[in-house]
Amino acid sequence: MFQVRIHGRGGQGVVTAAEMLSIAAFEEGRHAQAFPSFGSERTGAPVVAFCRIDEKAIRLREPILEPDAVIIQDPTLLHQVDVFSGLKAGGFILLNTSRGFSQLGLEILVSKFKTAAIPASELAMKHIGRPLPNAALLGAFSALTGVLHFDSVAAAINDKFSGKVAAGNIAAARAAHELASRQIHAEAD
């Protein structure tokens, strides 16, 4: 079972991101489960959502305490919430930022985990006109982890949205996928 924890703030599409991950898994004939965890339910408050993906039925119902991957939609949470808590050794960290891990004082994470820093909010602004990073980050997630194919992510976005909104989110996801792929190849060289 592959488990993902998504950290963000209310209004950034954290819950929608988890739902789209599960839809992408369903597109590939796998089992998935997505659910949120709210503190105070207001715009800007920290929000966590979870997604599990497996080849067989998922019976667990509790929050994910030891994720295989964390997606951080809002980098300001790095100083407010222990977003890396319980992350499995060799796991994946996907961070929405235009700065690198070393610029953020997080270079130690690069040696312990598979990482990518993607300016998802900027890509979203460019492609959909709003700084909603969730779809872009799912494109990068596909490249970073290899758990889901990009076409499944695009289908999930298309399932959740329609028309220009879907097309813009898919374009942002594709751009983030390409950026993450370049980062992975650069680290391998």
Secondary structure, DSSP 4 states (H G I P E B T S, - for coil): -EEEEEEEETTS-HHHHHHHHHHHHHHTT-EEEEEEEESS-STTSEEEEEEEEESS-----S--SS-SEEEES-GGGGGTS-TTTTPPTT-EEEEE-SS-TTTTT-HHHHHHSEEEEE-HHHHHHHHHSS---HHHHHHHHHHHH-SS-HHHHHHHHHHH--HHHHHHHHHHHHHHHHHHHHHHHHHH-
